[in-house]
Amino acid sequence: MRPGPRRSVSQVDIVDAAFEILEQKGFAGVSVRGVAAALGLTPTAIYTYFPSKNALMRAMVEELLAGVDVAAASDSSSGWRDRVHALALAVRARLAEHAGAMVLVTSGPLDGPHALALGEALIRLFVEAGLPVDDAARAAAAVKAHVLGVSALEAAERAGRVAETGAAEGAGRATSGPLWTDASRYPLTEATAHLALAAGADDEFAWGIDRLLDGLVGTAAVGNT
């Protein structure tokens, strides 16, 4: 496909086009050449705004995190735990909005302005909870790791369901359960299957955050006595 006449675009146009490709073709399909073709531009024109594919990826990460209301973490009308929960849920929800978002956010360091603002907000909340600033930074990193880890598992679960549904429809049959099941070999897993731990249940996610906060703040408090 040959580019059409050159037209005026903005960084927002380029990032939006990259997200459209991400939705349609997945992370592997996002390229400077592909974005340029979608906008009717030459790759050189894209490089005017983003000097490399990596720079474009980082701009996409920033666009994702821009949708997280970090300012709400400063609202002292609710407790620090509630605000940590709100931030964690907001990041998780944002990552779930785009197919390929997990690969995107792990494609490079999270060091853009919105990523740093998120980290800063979490550190401040743990300082408010009574932790020394070094421990607060460690706690903030632990929460981010937990959210990203859970989000990755949920993305894999969604991708698996989509792939299974597509394969079943192509074969003209209904989807089935897990390929291998042997309750006698995995009795504890079978007994707790009703919890839907990998299916993205909000209450299970909240439970995990609460236990993480209990450990982080409780352990630090004991260590400071």
Buried (B, 14 or more C-beta within 10 A) or exposed (E): EEBEEEEEBEEEBBBBBBBEBBEEBEBEEBBBEBBBBBBBBBBEBBBEBBEEBEBBBBBBBBBBBBEBEBEEBEEEEEEBBEBBBBBBBBBBEBBBEBBBBBBBBEBEEBEBEBBEBBBBBBBBBBBBBEBEEEBBBBBBEBBBEBBBEBBBBBBEBBBEEEEBEEEEEEEEEEEEEEEEEEEEEEEEEEEEEEEEBBEBEEEBBEEBBEEBBEEBBEEBEEEEE
